[in-house]
Amino acid sequence: MGAIEEEKIQAIVQFIEEIDFGSLHITIHNGQITQIERTEKKRFENVKKQKVK
């Protein structure tokens, strides 16, 4: 595996390790990785509201 390909693989692994919720989109043209997009989501816990009497 060439140095350029290894760099791309390392970037993908790093994105996977850093993301908690979301997606990773890898774009390939002519058999080569040309772009990596990361969409990350932030999740908040639902806190139940108390009913006002």
mmCIF entry with sequence, helices, sheets and N, C-alpha, C, O atoms, coordinates in Angstrom:
data_MODEL
# 
_entry.id   MODEL 
# 
_entity.id                         1 
_entity.type                       polymer 
_entity.pdbx_number_of_molecules   1 
# 
_entity_poly.entity_id                      1 
_entity_poly.type                           'polypeptide(L)' 
_entity_poly.nstd_linkage                   no 
_entity_poly.nstd_monomer                   no 
_entity_poly.pdbx_seq_one_letter_code       MGAIEEEKIQAIVQFIEEIDFGSLHITIHNGQITQIERTEKKRFENVKKQKVK 
_entity_poly.pdbx_seq_one_letter_code_can   MGAIEEEKIQAIVQFIEEIDFGSLHITIHNGQITQIERTEKKRFENVKKQKVK 
_entity_poly.pdbx_strand_id                 A 
# 
loop_
_entity_poly_seq.entity_id 
_entity_poly_seq.num 
_entity_poly_seq.mon_id 
_entity_poly_seq.hetero 
1 1  MET n 
1 2  GLY n 
1 3  ALA n 
1 4  ILE n 
1 5  GLU n 
1 6  GLU n 
1 7  GLU n 
1 8  LYS n 
1 9  ILE n 
1 10 GLN n 
1 11 ALA n 
1 12 ILE n 
1 13 VAL n 
1 14 GLN n 
1 15 PHE n 
1 16 ILE n 
1 17 GLU n 
1 18 GLU n 
1 19 ILE n 
1 20 ASP n 
1 21 PHE n 
1 22 GLY n 
1 23 SER n 
1 24 LEU n 
1 25 HIS n 
1 26 ILE n 
1 27 THR n 
1 28 ILE n 
1 29 HIS n 
1 30 ASN n 
1 31 GLY n 
1 32 GLN n 
1 33 ILE n 
1 34 THR n 
1 35 GLN n 
1 36 ILE n 
1 37 GLU n 
1 38 ARG n 
1 39 THR n 
1 40 GLU n 
1 41 LYS n 
1 42 LYS n 
1 43 ARG n 
1 44 PHE n 
1 45 GLU n 
1 46 ASN n 
1 47 VAL n 
1 48 LYS n 
1 49 LYS n 
1 50 GLN n 
1 51 LYS n 
1 52 VAL n 
1 53 LYS n 
# 
_struct_asym.id          A 
_struct_asym.entity_id   1 
# 
_struct_conf.conf_type_id            HELX_P 
_struct_conf.id                      HELX_P1 
_struct_conf.pdbx_PDB_helix_id       AA1 
_struct_conf.beg_label_comp_id       ALA 
_struct_conf.beg_label_asym_id       A 
_struct_conf.beg_label_seq_id        3 
_struct_conf.pdbx_beg_PDB_ins_code   ? 
_struct_conf.end_label_comp_id       GLU 
_struct_conf.end_label_asym_id       A 
_struct_conf.end_label_seq_id        18 
_struct_conf.pdbx_end_PDB_ins_code   ? 
_struct_conf.beg_auth_comp_id        ALA 
_struct_conf.beg_auth_asym_id        A 
_struct_conf.beg_auth_seq_id         3 
_struct_conf.end_auth_comp_id        GLU 
_struct_conf.end_auth_asym_id        A 
_struct_conf.end_auth_seq_id         18 
_struct_conf.pdbx_PDB_helix_class    1 
_struct_conf.details                 ? 
_struct_conf.pdbx_PDB_helix_length   16 
# 
_struct_conf_type.id          HELX_P 
_struct_conf_type.criteria    ? 
_struct_conf_type.reference   ? 
# 
_struct_sheet.id               AA1 
_struct_sheet.type             ? 
_struct_sheet.number_strands   2 
_struct_sheet.details          ? 
# 
_struct_sheet_order.sheet_id     AA1 
_struct_sheet_order.range_id_1   1 
_struct_sheet_order.range_id_2   2 
_struct_sheet_order.offset       ? 
_struct_sheet_order.sense        anti-parallel 
# 
loop_
_struct_sheet_range.sheet_id 
_struct_sheet_range.id 
_struct_sheet_range.beg_label_comp_id 
_struct_sheet_range.beg_label_asym_id 
_struct_sheet_range.beg_label_seq_id 
_struct_sheet_range.pdbx_beg_PDB_ins_code 
_struct_sheet_range.end_label_comp_id 
_struct_sheet_range.end_label_asym_id 
_struct_sheet_range.end_label_seq_id 
_struct_sheet_range.pdbx_end_PDB_ins_code 
_struct_sheet_range.beg_auth_comp_id 
_struct_sheet_range.beg_auth_asym_id 
_struct_sheet_range.beg_auth_seq_id 
_struct_sheet_range.end_auth_comp_id 
_struct_sheet_range.end_auth_asym_id 
_struct_sheet_range.end_auth_seq_id 
AA1 1 GLY A 22 ? HIS A 29 ? GLY A 22 HIS A 29 
AA1 2 GLN A 32 ? GLU A 40 ? GLN A 32 GLU A 40 
# 
loop_
_atom_site.group_PDB 
_atom_site.id 
_atom_site.type_symbol 
_atom_site.label_atom_id 
_atom_site.label_alt_id 
_atom_site.label_comp_id 
_atom_site.label_asym_id 
_atom_site.label_entity_id 
_atom_site.label_seq_id 
_atom_site.pdbx_PDB_ins_code 
_atom_site.Cartn_x 
_atom_site.Cartn_y 
_atom_site.Cartn_z 
_atom_site.occupancy 
_atom_site.B_iso_or_equiv 
_atom_site.pdbx_formal_charge 
_atom_site.auth_seq_id 
_atom_site.auth_comp_id 
_atom_site.auth_asym_id 
_atom_site.auth_atom_id 
_atom_site.pdbx_PDB_model_num 
ATOM 1   N N  . MET A 1 1  ? 0.851   -1.175 0.000   1.00 0.00 ? 1  MET A N  1 
ATOM 2   C CA . MET A 1 1  ? 0.000   0.000  0.000   1.00 0.00 ? 1  MET A CA 1 
ATOM 3   C C  . MET A 1 1  ? 0.890   1.229  0.000   1.00 0.00 ? 1  MET A C  1 
ATOM 4   O O  . MET A 1 1  ? 1.826   1.325  0.795   1.00 0.00 ? 1  MET A O  1 
ATOM 5   N N  . GLY A 1 2  ? 0.600   2.173  -0.894  1.00 0.00 ? 2  GLY A N  1 
ATOM 6   C CA . GLY A 1 2  ? 1.412   3.380  -0.997  1.00 0.00 ? 2  GLY A CA 1 
ATOM 7   C C  . GLY A 1 2  ? 1.186   4.338  0.158   1.00 0.00 ? 2  GLY A C  1 
ATOM 8   O O  . GLY A 1 2  ? 0.219   4.212  0.909   1.00 0.00 ? 2  GLY A O  1 
ATOM 9   N N  . ALA A 1 3  ? 2.091   5.294  0.288   1.00 0.00 ? 3  ALA A N  1 
ATOM 10  C CA . ALA A 1 3  ? 2.015   6.273  1.375   1.00 0.00 ? 3  ALA A CA 1 
ATOM 11  C C  . ALA A 1 3  ? 0.735   7.106  1.289   1.00 0.00 ? 3  ALA A C  1 
ATOM 12  O O  . ALA A 1 3  ? 0.147   7.449  2.315   1.00 0.00 ? 3  ALA A O  1 
ATOM 13  N N  . ILE A 1 4  ? 0.304   7.431  0.065   1.00 0.00 ? 4  ILE A N  1 
ATOM 14  C CA . ILE A 1 4  ? -0.914  8.230  -0.103  1.00 0.00 ? 4  ILE A CA 1 
ATOM 15  C C  . ILE A 1 4  ? -2.128  7.434  0.364   1.00 0.00 ? 4  ILE A C  1 
ATOM 16  O O  . ILE A 1 4  ? -2.982  7.971  1.070   1.00 0.00 ? 4  ILE A O  1 
ATOM 17  N N  . GLU A 1 5  ? -2.213  6.180  -0.016  1.00 0.00 ? 5  GLU A N  1 
ATOM 18  C CA . GLU A 1 5  ? -3.331  5.342  0.406   1.00 0.00 ? 5  GLU A CA 1 
ATOM 19  C C  . GLU A 1 5  ? -3.324  5.152  1.916   1.00 0.00 ? 5  GLU A C  1 
ATOM 20  O O  . GLU A 1 5  ? -4.382  5.168  2.546   1.00 0.00 ? 5  GLU A O  1 
ATOM 21  N N  . GLU A 1 6  ? -2.157  4.974  2.498   1.00 0.00 ? 6  GLU A N  1 
ATOM 22  C CA . GLU A 1 6  ? -2.045  4.812  3.950   1.00 0.00 ? 6  GLU A CA 1 
ATOM 23  C C  . GLU A 1 6  ? -2.540  6.072  4.659   1.00 0.00 ? 6  GLU A C  1 
ATOM 24  O O  . GLU A 1 6  ? -3.188  5.981  5.702   1.00 0.00 ? 6  GLU A O  1 
ATOM 25  N N  . GLU A 1 7  ? -2.241  7.234  4.108   1.00 0.00 ? 7  GLU A N  1 
ATOM 26  C CA . GLU A 1 7  ? -2.703  8.503  4.678   1.00 0.00 ? 7  GLU A CA 1 
ATOM 27  C C  . GLU A 1 7  ? -4.233  8.572  4.667   1.00 0.00 ? 7  GLU A C  1 
ATOM 28  O O  . GLU A 1 7  ? -4.843  9.028  5.634   1.00 0.00 ? 7  GLU A O  1 
ATOM 29  N N  . LYS A 1 8  ? -4.844  8.124  3.581   1.00 0.00 ? 8  LYS A N  1 
ATOM 30  C CA . LYS A 1 8  ? -6.305  8.131  3.473   1.00 0.00 ? 8  LYS A CA 1 
ATOM 31  C C  . LYS A 1 8  ? -6.925  7.169  4.482   1.00 0.00 ? 8  LYS A C  1 
ATOM 32  O O  . LYS A 1 8  ? -7.918  7.500  5.130   1.00 0.00 ? 8  LYS A O  1 
ATOM 33  N N  . ILE A 1 9  ? -6.343  5.989  4.614   1.00 0.00 ? 9  ILE A N  1 
ATOM 34  C CA . ILE A 1 9  ? -6.837  4.996  5.571   1.00 0.00 ? 9  ILE A CA 1 
ATOM 35  C C  . ILE A 1 9  ? -6.726  5.533  6.993   1.00 0.00 ? 9  ILE A C  1 
ATOM 36  O O  . ILE A 1 9  ? -7.646  5.363  7.793   1.00 0.00 ? 9  ILE A O  1 
ATOM 37  N N  . GLN A 1 10 ? -5.623  6.170  7.309   1.00 0.00 ? 10 GLN A N  1 
ATOM 38  C CA . GLN A 1 10 ? -5.440  6.736  8.647   1.00 0.00 ? 10 GLN A CA 1 
ATOM 39  C C  . GLN A 1 10 ? -6.465  7.844  8.923   1.00 0.00 ? 10 GLN A C  1 
ATOM 40  O O  . GLN A 1 10 ? -6.958  7.957  10.046  1.00 0.00 ? 10 GLN A O  1 
ATOM 41  N N  . ALA A 1 11 ? -6.788  8.654  7.924   1.00 0.00 ? 11 ALA A N  1 
ATOM 42  C CA . ALA A 1 11 ? -7.795  9.710  8.090   1.00 0.00 ? 11 ALA A CA 1 
ATOM 43  C C  . ALA A 1 11 ? -9.167  9.099  8.372   1.00 0.00 ? 11 ALA A C  1 
ATOM 44  O O  . ALA A 1 11 ? -9.906  9.591  9.225   1.00 0.00 ? 11 ALA A O  1 
ATOM 45  N N  . ILE A 1 12 ? -9.504  8.031  7.655   1.00 0.00 ? 12 ILE A N  1 
ATOM 46  C CA . ILE A 1 12 ? -10.784 7.346  7.867   1.00 0.00 ? 12 ILE A CA 1 
ATOM 47  C C  . ILE A 1 12 ? -10.848 6.767  9.278   1.00 0.00 ? 12 ILE A C  1 
ATOM 48  O O  . ILE A 1 12 ? -11.850 6.934  9.973   1.00 0.00 ? 12 ILE A O  1 
ATOM 49  N N  . VAL A 1 13 ? -9.793  6.096  9.698   1.00 0.00 ? 13 VAL A N  1 
ATOM 50  C CA . VAL A 1 13 ? -9.745  5.503  11.039  1.00 0.00 ? 13 VAL A CA 1 
ATOM 51  C C  . VAL A 1 13 ? -9.871  6.589  12.101  1.00 0.00 ? 13 VAL A C  1 
ATOM 52  O O  . VAL A 1 13 ? -10.589 6.411  13.085  1.00 0.00 ? 13 VAL A O  1 
ATOM 53  N N  . GLN A 1 14 ? -9.190  7.699  11.916  1.00 0.00 ? 14 GLN A N  1 
ATOM 54  C CA . GLN A 1 14 ? -9.253  8.805  12.875  1.00 0.00 ? 14 GLN A CA 1 
ATOM 55  C C  . GLN A 1 14 ? -10.678 9.348  12.982  1.00 0.00 ? 14 GLN A C  1 
ATOM 56  O O  . GLN A 1 14 ? -11.165 9.588  14.086  1.00 0.00 ? 14 GLN A O  1 
ATOM 57  N N  . PHE A 1 15 ? -11.348 9.544  11.845  1.00 0.00 ? 15 PHE A N  1 
ATOM 58  C CA . PHE A 1 15 ? -12.725 10.037 11.864  1.00 0.00 ? 15 PHE A CA 1 
ATOM 59  C C  . PHE A 1 15 ? -13.634 9.073  12.616  1.00 0.00 ? 15 PHE A C  1 
ATOM 60  O O  . PHE A 1 15 ? -14.475 9.498  13.407  1.00 0.00 ? 15 PHE A O  1 
ATOM 61  N N  . ILE A 1 16 ? -13.467 7.783  12.370  1.00 0.00 ? 16 ILE A N  1 
ATOM 62  C CA . ILE A 1 16 ? -14.297 6.777  13.040  1.00 0.00 ? 16 ILE A CA 1 
ATOM 63  C C  . ILE A 1 16 ? -14.068 6.803  14.548  1.00 0.00 ? 16 ILE A C  1 
ATOM 64  O O  . ILE A 1 16 ? -15.018 6.698  15.324  1.00 0.00 ? 16 ILE A O  1 
ATOM 65  N N  . GLU A 1 17 ? -12.826 6.941  14.961  1.00 0.00 ? 17 GLU A N  1 
ATOM 66  C CA . GLU A 1 17 ? -12.512 6.966  16.391  1.00 0.00 ? 17 GLU A CA 1 
ATOM 67  C C  . GLU A 1 17 ? -13.066 8.212  17.080  1.00 0.00 ? 17 GLU A C  1 
ATOM 68  O O  . GLU A 1 17 ? -13.413 8.155  18.260  1.00 0.00 ? 17 GLU A O  1 
ATOM 69  N N  . GLU A 1 18 ? -13.155 9.329  16.372  1.00 0.00 ? 18 GLU A N  1 
ATOM 70  C CA . GLU A 1 18 ? -13.561 10.602 16.969  1.00 0.00 ? 18 GLU A CA 1 
ATOM 71  C C  . GLU A 1 18 ? -15.065 10.827 16.999  1.00 0.00 ? 18 GLU A C  1 
ATOM 72  O O  . GLU A 1 18 ? -15.540 11.658 17.772  1.00 0.00 ? 18 GLU A O  1 
ATOM 73  N N  . ILE A 1 19 ? -15.823 10.112 16.182  1.00 0.00 ? 19 ILE A N  1 
ATOM 74  C CA . ILE A 1 19 ? -17.254 10.395 16.058  1.00 0.00 ? 19 ILE A CA 1 
ATOM 75  C C  . ILE A 1 19 ? -18.053 9.545  17.053  1.00 0.00 ? 19 ILE A C  1 
ATOM 76  O O  . ILE A 1 19 ? -17.799 8.350  17.208  1.00 0.00 ? 19 ILE A O  1 
ATOM 77  N N  . ASP A 1 20 ? -19.025 10.180 17.726  1.00 0.00 ? 20 ASP A N  1 
ATOM 78  C CA . ASP A 1 20 ? -19.903 9.450  18.640  1.00 0.00 ? 20 ASP A CA 1 
ATOM 79  C C  . ASP A 1 20 ? -21.213 9.083  17.952  1.00 0.00 ? 20 ASP A C  1 
ATOM 80  O O  . ASP A 1 20 ? -21.633 7.926  17.988  1.00 0.00 ? 20 ASP A O  1 
ATOM 81  N N  . PHE A 1 21 ? -21.859 10.064 17.324  1.00 0.00 ? 21 PHE A N  1 
ATOM 82  C CA . PHE A 1 21 ? -23.094 9.852  16.583  1.00 0.00 ? 21 PHE A CA 1 
ATOM 83  C C  . PHE A 1 21 ? -22.961 10.572 15.250  1.00 0.00 ? 21 PHE A C  1 
ATOM 84  O O  . PHE A 1 21 ? -22.538 11.728 15.213  1.00 0.00 ? 21 PHE A O  1 
ATOM 85  N N  . GLY A 1 22 ? -23.313 9.912  14.166  1.00 0.00 ? 22 GLY A N  1 
ATOM 86  C CA . GLY A 1 22 ? -23.252 10.566 12.869  1.00 0.00 ? 22 GLY A CA 1 
ATOM 87  C C  . GLY A 1 22 ? -22.932 9.583  11.762  1.00 0.00 ? 22 GLY A C  1 
ATOM 88  O O  . GLY A 1 22 ? -23.217 8.390  11.867  1.00 0.00 ? 22 GLY A O  1 
ATOM 89  N N  . SER A 1 23 ? -22.335 10.102 10.700  1.00 0.00 ? 23 SER A N  1 
ATOM 90  C CA . SER A 1 23 ? -22.026 9.251  9.552   1.00 0.00 ? 23 SER A CA 1 
ATOM 91  C C  . SER A 1 23 ? -20.720 9.686  8.901   1.00 0.00 ? 23 SER A C  1 
ATOM 92  O O  . SER A 1 23 ? -20.269 10.822 9.047   1.00 0.00 ? 23 SER A O  1 
ATOM 93  N N  . LEU A 1 24 ? -20.141 8.753  8.187   1.00 0.00 ? 24 LEU A N  1 
ATOM 94  C CA . LEU A 1 24 ? -18.913 8.995  7.440   1.00 0.00 ? 24 LEU A CA 1 
ATOM 95  C C  . LEU A 1 24 ? -19.198 8.609  5.992   1.00 0.00 ? 24 LEU A C  1 
ATOM 96  O O  . LEU A 1 24 ? -19.607 7.482  5.712   1.00 0.00 ? 24 LEU A O  1 
ATOM 97  N N  . HIS A 1 25 ? -18.981 9.547  5.079   1.00 0.00 ? 25 HIS A N  1 
ATOM 98  C CA . HIS A 1 25 ? -19.270 9.331  3.658   1.00 0.00 ? 25 HIS A CA 1 
ATOM 99  C C  . HIS A 1 25 ? -17.949 9.364  2.898   1.00 0.00 ? 25 HIS A C  1 
ATOM 100 O O  . HIS A 1 25 ? -17.218 10.353 2.951   1.00 0.00 ? 25 HIS A O  1 
ATOM 101 N N  . ILE A 1 26 ? -17.647 8.279  2.192   1.00 0.00 ? 26 ILE A N  1 
ATOM 102 C CA . ILE A 1 26 ? -16.397 8.179  1.435   1.00 0.00 ? 26 ILE A CA 1 
ATOM 103 C C  . ILE A 1 26 ? -16.740 8.225  -0.052  1.00 0.00 ? 26 ILE A C  1 
ATOM 104 O O  . ILE A 1 26 ? -17.515 7.402  -0.541  1.00 0.00 ? 26 ILE A O  1 
ATOM 105 N N  . THR A 1 27 ? -16.161 9.191  -0.768  1.00 0.00 ? 27 THR A N  1 
ATOM 106 C CA . THR A 1 27 ? -16.396 9.336  -2.201  1.00 0.00 ? 27 THR A CA 1 
ATOM 107 C C  . THR A 1 27 ? -15.227 8.713  -2.961  1.00 0.00 ? 27 THR A C  1 
ATOM 108 O O  . THR A 1 27 ? -14.061 8.969  -2.658  1.00 0.00 ? 27 THR A O  1 
ATOM 109 N N  . ILE A 1 28 ? -15.564 7.892  -3.953  1.00 0.00 ? 28 ILE A N  1 
ATOM 110 C CA . ILE A 1 28 ? -14.551 7.191  -4.744  1.00 0.00 ? 28 ILE A CA 1 
ATOM 111 C C  . ILE A 1 28 ? -14.766 7.514  -6.224  1.00 0.00 ? 28 ILE A C  1 
ATOM 112 O O  . ILE A 1 28 ? -15.889 7.426  -6.721  1.00 0.00 ? 28 ILE A O  1 
ATOM 113 N N  . HIS A 1 29 ? -13.706 7.884  -6.921  1.00 0.00 ? 29 HIS A N  1 
ATOM 114 C CA . HIS A 1 29 ? -13.728 8.116  -8.367  1.00 0.00 ? 29 HIS A CA 1 
ATOM 115 C C  . HIS A 1 29 ? -12.615 7.289  -8.995  1.00 0.00 ? 29 HIS A C  1 
ATOM 116 O O  . HIS A 1 29 ? -11.465 7.342  -8.560  1.00 0.00 ? 29 HIS A O  1 
ATOM 117 N N  . ASN A 1 30 ? -12.967 6.531  -10.014 1.00 0.00 ? 30 ASN A N  1 
ATOM 118 C CA . ASN A 1 30 ? -12.003 5.687  -10.729 1.00 0.00 ? 30 ASN A CA 1 
ATOM 119 C C  . ASN A 1 30 ? -11.199 4.794  -9.783  1.00 0.00 ? 30 ASN A C  1 
ATOM 120 O O  . ASN A 1 30 ? -9.995  4.604  -9.959  1.00 0.00 ? 30 ASN A O  1 
ATOM 121 N N  . GLY A 1 31 ? -11.888 4.251  -8.779  1.00 0.00 ? 31 GLY A N  1 
ATOM 122 C CA . GLY A 1 31 ? -11.230 3.323  -7.862  1.00 0.00 ? 31 GLY A CA 1 
ATOM 123 C C  . GLY A 1 31 ? -10.350 3.977  -6.808  1.00 0.00 ? 31 GLY A C  1 
ATOM 124 O O  . GLY A 1 31 ? -9.650  3.281  -6.074  1.00 0.00 ? 31 GLY A O  1 
ATOM 125 N N  . GLN A 1 32 ? -10.375 5.302  -6.721  1.00 0.00 ? 32 GLN A N  1 
ATOM 126 C CA . GLN A 1 32 ? -9.537  6.019  -5.759  1.00 0.00 ? 32 GLN A CA 1 
ATOM 127 C C  . GLN A 1 32 ? -10.415 6.814  -4.790  1.00 0.00 ? 32 GLN A C  1 
ATOM 128 O O  . GLN A 1 32 ? -11.429 7.383  -5.195  1.00 0.00 ? 32 GLN A O  1 
ATOM 129 N N  . ILE A 1 33 ? -10.030 6.854  -3.525  1.00 0.00 ? 33 ILE A N  1 
ATOM 130 C CA . ILE A 1 33 ? -10.726 7.679  -2.548  1.00 0.00 ? 33 ILE A CA 1 
ATOM 131 C C  . ILE A 1 33 ? -10.378 9.132  -2.854  1.00 0.00 ? 33 ILE A C  1 
ATOM 132 O O  . ILE A 1 33 ? -9.208  9.515  -2.858  1.00 0.00 ? 33 ILE A O  1 
ATOM 133 N N  . THR A 1 34 ? -11.411 9.935  -3.111  1.00 0.00 ? 34 THR A N  1 
ATOM 134 C CA . THR A 1 34 ? -11.172 11.336 -3.453  1.00 0.00 ? 34 THR A CA 1 
ATOM 135 C C  . THR A 1 34 ? -11.676 12.307 -2.391  1.00 0.00 ? 34 THR A C  1 
ATOM 136 O O  . THR A 1 34 ? -11.261 13.465 -2.356  1.00 0.00 ? 34 THR A O  1 
ATOM 137 N N  . GLN A 1 35 ? -12.575 11.833 -1.521  1.00 0.00 ? 35 GLN A N  1 
ATOM 138 C CA . GLN A 1 35 ? -13.149 12.750 -0.538  1.00 0.00 ? 35 GLN A CA 1 
ATOM 139 C C  . GLN A 1 35 ? -13.722 11.961 0.626   1.00 0.00 ? 35 GLN A C  1 
ATOM 140 O O  . GLN A 1 35 ? -14.239 10.857 0.456   1.00 0.00 ? 35 GLN A O  1 
ATOM 141 N N  . ILE A 1 36 ? -13.620 12.548 1.815   1.00 0.00 ? 36 ILE A N  1 
ATOM 142 C CA . ILE A 1 36 ? -14.216 11.967 3.013   1.00 0.00 ? 36 ILE A CA 1 
ATOM 143 C C  . ILE A 1 36 ? -15.022 13.068 3.684   1.00 0.00 ? 36 ILE A C  1 
ATOM 144 O O  . ILE A 1 36 ? -14.505 14.155 3.944   1.00 0.00 ? 36 ILE A O  1 
ATOM 145 N N  . GLU A 1 37 ? -16.299 12.783 3.967   1.00 0.00 ? 37 GLU A N  1 
ATOM 146 C CA . GLU A 1 37 ? -17.155 13.753 4.645   1.00 0.00 ? 37 GLU A CA 1 
ATOM 147 C C  . GLU A 1 37 ? -17.640 13.150 5.952   1.00 0.00 ? 37 GLU A C  1 
ATOM 148 O O  . GLU A 1 37 ? -18.030 11.984 6.013   1.00 0.00 ? 37 GLU A O  1 
ATOM 149 N N  . ARG A 1 38 ? -17.609 13.968 6.995   1.00 0.00 ? 38 ARG A N  1 
ATOM 150 C CA . ARG A 1 38 ? -18.081 13.516 8.303   1.00 0.00 ? 38 ARG A CA 1 
ATOM 151 C C  . ARG A 1 38 ? -19.244 14.410 8.720   1.00 0.00 ? 38 ARG A C  1 
ATOM 152 O O  . ARG A 1 38 ? -19.142 15.636 8.707   1.00 0.00 ? 38 ARG A O  1 
ATOM 153 N N  . THR A 1 39 ? -20.348 13.772 9.087   1.00 0.00 ? 39 THR A N  1 
ATOM 154 C CA . THR A 1 39 ? -21.495 14.484 9.634   1.00 0.00 ? 39 THR A CA 1 
ATOM 155 C C  . THR A 1 39 ? -21.666 14.002 11.060  1.00 0.00 ? 39 THR A C  1 
ATOM 156 O O  . THR A 1 39 ? -21.922 12.822 11.302  1.00 0.00 ? 39 THR A O  1 
ATOM 157 N N  . GLU A 1 40 ? -21.525 14.916 11.997  1.00 0.00 ? 40 GLU A N  1 
ATOM 158 C CA . GLU A 1 40 ? -21.607 14.527 13.398  1.00 0.00 ? 40 GLU A CA 1 
ATOM 159 C C  . GLU A 1 40 ? -22.852 15.140 14.021  1.00 0.00 ? 40 GLU A C  1 
ATOM 160 O O  . GLU A 1 40 ? -23.224 16.276 13.729  1.00 0.00 ? 40 GLU A O  1 
ATOM 161 N N  . LYS A 1 41 ? -23.486 14.355 14.889  1.00 0.00 ? 41 LYS A N  1 
ATOM 162 C CA . LYS A 1 41 ? -24.692 14.807 15.567  1.00 0.00 ? 41 LYS A CA 1 
ATOM 163 C C  . LYS A 1 41 ? -24.424 14.901 17.054  1.00 0.00 ? 41 LYS A C  1 
ATOM 164 O O  . LYS A 1 41 ? -23.653 14.119 17.611  1.00 0.00 ? 41 LYS A O  1 
ATOM 165 N N  . LYS A 1 42 ? -25.052 15.844 17.676  1.00 0.00 ? 42 LYS A N  1 
ATOM 166 C CA . LYS A 1 42 ? -24.960 15.988 19.124  1.00 0.00 ? 42 LYS A CA 1 
ATOM 167 C C  . LYS A 1 42 ? -26.294 15.560 19.707  1.00 0.00 ? 42 LYS A C  1 
ATOM 168 O O  . LYS A 1 42 ? -27.339 16.092 19.331  1.00 0.00 ? 42 LYS A O  1 
ATOM 169 N N  . ARG A 1 43 ? -26.265 14.606 20.617  1.00 0.00 ? 43 ARG A N  1 
ATOM 170 C CA . ARG A 1 43 ? -27.491 14.115 21.236  1.00 0.00 ? 43 ARG A CA 1 
ATOM 171 C C  . ARG A 1 43 ? -27.606 14.658 22.649  1.00 0.00 ? 43 ARG A C  1 
ATOM 172 O O  . ARG A 1 43 ? -26.632 14.708 23.399  1.00 0.00 ? 43 ARG A O  1 
ATOM 173 N N  . PHE A 1 44 ? -28.819 15.062 22.991  1.00 0.00 ? 44 PHE A N  1 
ATOM 174 C CA . PHE A 1 44 ? -29.106 15.570 24.324  1.00 0.00 ? 44 PHE A CA 1 
ATOM 175 C C  . PHE A 1 44 ? -30.088 14.626 25.000  1.00 0.00 ? 44 PHE A C  1 
ATOM 176 O O  . PHE A 1 44 ? -30.991 14.087 24.360  1.00 0.00 ? 44 PHE A O  1 
ATOM 177 N N  . GLU A 1 45 ? -29.905 14.433 26.293  1.00 0.00 ? 45 GLU A N  1 
ATOM 178 C CA . GLU A 1 45 ? -30.835 13.598 27.036  1.00 0.00 ? 45 GLU A CA 1 
ATOM 179 C C  . GLU A 1 45 ? -32.162 14.326 27.153  1.00 0.00 ? 45 GLU A C  1 
ATOM 180 O O  . GLU A 1 45 ? -32.201 15.543 27.334  1.00 0.00 ? 45 GLU A O  1 
ATOM 181 N N  . ASN A 1 46 ? -33.254 13.567 27.047  1.00 0.00 ? 46 ASN A N  1 
ATOM 182 C CA . ASN A 1 46 ? -34.576 14.151 27.230  1.00 0.00 ? 46 ASN A CA 1 
ATOM 183 C C  . ASN A 1 46 ? -34.861 14.254 28.718  1.00 0.00 ? 46 ASN A C  1 
ATOM 184 O O  . ASN A 1 46 ? -34.822 13.258 29.441  1.00 0.00 ? 46 ASN A O  1 
ATOM 185 N N  . VAL A 1 47 ? -35.144 15.448 29.160  1.00 0.00 ? 47 VAL A N  1 
ATOM 186 C CA . VAL A 1 47 ? -35.505 15.672 30.554  1.00 0.00 ? 47 VAL A CA 1 
ATOM 187 C C  . VAL A 1 47 ? -37.009 15.899 30.587  1.00 0.00 ? 47 VAL A C  1 
ATOM 188 O O  . VAL A 1 47 ? -37.524 16.812 29.942  1.00 0.00 ? 47 VAL A O  1 
ATOM 189 N N  . LYS A 1 48 ? -37.712 15.054 31.348  1.00 0.00 ? 48 LYS A N  1 
ATOM 190 C CA . LYS A 1 48 ? -39.164 15.185 31.416  1.00 0.00 ? 48 LYS A CA 1 
ATOM 191 C C  . LYS A 1 48 ? -39.533 16.460 32.161  1.00 0.00 ? 48 LYS A C  1 
ATOM 192 O O  . LYS A 1 48 ? -39.018 16.753 33.240  1.00 0.00 ? 48 LYS A O  1 
ATOM 193 N N  . LYS A 1 49 ? -40.433 17.197 31.553  1.00 0.00 ? 49 LYS A N  1 
ATOM 194 C CA . LYS A 1 49 ? -40.917 18.424 32.178  1.00 0.00 ? 49 LYS A CA 1 
ATOM 195 C C  . LYS A 1 49 ? -42.007 18.070 33.181  1.00 0.00 ? 49 LYS A C  1 
ATOM 196 O O  . LYS A 1 49 ? -42.837 17.196 32.931  1.00 0.00 ? 49 LYS A O  1 
ATOM 197 N N  . GLN A 1 50 ? -41.994 18.754 34.312  1.00 0.00 ? 50 GLN A N  1 
ATOM 198 C CA . GLN A 1 50 ? -43.035 18.548 35.306  1.00 0.00 ? 50 GLN A CA 1 
ATOM 199 C C  . GLN A 1 50 ? -44.271 19.331 34.891  1.00 0.00 ? 50 GLN A C  1 
ATOM 200 O O  . GLN A 1 50 ? -44.178 20.454 34.395  1.00 0.00 ? 50 GLN A O  1 
ATOM 201 N N  . LYS A 1 51 ? -45.435 18.714 35.104  1.00 0.00 ? 51 LYS A N  1 
ATOM 202 C CA . LYS A 1 51 ? -46.686 19.382 34.764  1.00 0.00 ? 51 LYS A CA 1 
ATOM 203 C C  . LYS A 1 51 ? -46.971 20.476 35.779  1.00 0.00 ? 51 LYS A C  1 
ATOM 204 O O  . LYS A 1 51 ? -46.792 20.294 36.983  1.00 0.00 ? 51 LYS A O  1 
ATOM 205 N N  . VAL A 1 52 ? -47.413 21.600 35.273  1.00 0.00 ? 52 VAL A N  1 
ATOM 206 C CA . VAL A 1 52 ? -47.782 22.719 36.135  1.00 0.00 ? 52 VAL A CA 1 
ATOM 207 C C  . VAL A 1 52 ? -49.218 22.509 36.580  1.00 0.00 ? 52 VAL A C  1 
ATOM 208 O O  . VAL A 1 52 ? -50.100 22.274 35.754  1.00 0.00 ? 52 VAL A O  1 
ATOM 209 N N  . LYS A 1 53 ? -49.455 22.592 37.881  1.00 0.00 ? 53 LYS A N  1 
ATOM 210 C CA . LYS A 1 53 ? -50.811 22.368 38.405  1.00 0.00 ? 53 LYS A CA 1 
ATOM 211 C C  . LYS A 1 53 ? -51.548 23.661 38.575  1.00 0.00 ? 53 LYS A C  1 
ATOM 212 O O  . LYS A 1 53 ? -52.702 23.662 39.005  1.00 0.00 ? 53 LYS A O  1 
# 
